[in-house]
Amino acid sequence: PHVSMVPVAWLPGGADALIHVSALSPHTRDMQHHPRVSLMLVAPRTQGDNPLALARLTVQADVAPLTSEDTDYARARAAYLARFEQAAQTFELGDFALYRLVPQALRFIAGFGRAHAVALSDFTRIVQR
């Protein structure tokens, strides 16, 4: 499968992630054929940091498209645009679509030798702050 860097927003009221991607991209086609994905969130790096020691969270998720007929679509679109207002133009393009990533397992790496499973309930509380 292809890997890509994508902007991520969060659906209000839970821990589901939202991405807005083009059907023309190989990673989107892979996602459509294999609806299990991993999302990695990494702490910002500053000068002199060892990139392998940065805090990071891996989210294993099931993914599904959100269409305008879905009950959560308007809320998801609003949440995504609230975080990435410059993405409004891509919502006008026919090849872009919103996808919902539903977390199934989470792992937090706090640095060397400090890895922890994260409960979905804990992650939901963090996302909702």
PyMOL commands that set and color helices and strands:
alter all, ss='L'
color gray80, all
select helices_A, chain A and resi 26-33+51-53+73-83+85-92+120-127
alter helices_A, ss='H'
color red, helices_A
select strands_A, chain A and resi 9-10+17-22+36-42+56-66+96-109+115-118
alter strands_A, ss='S'
color yellow, strands_A
deselect
rebuild
show_as cartoon
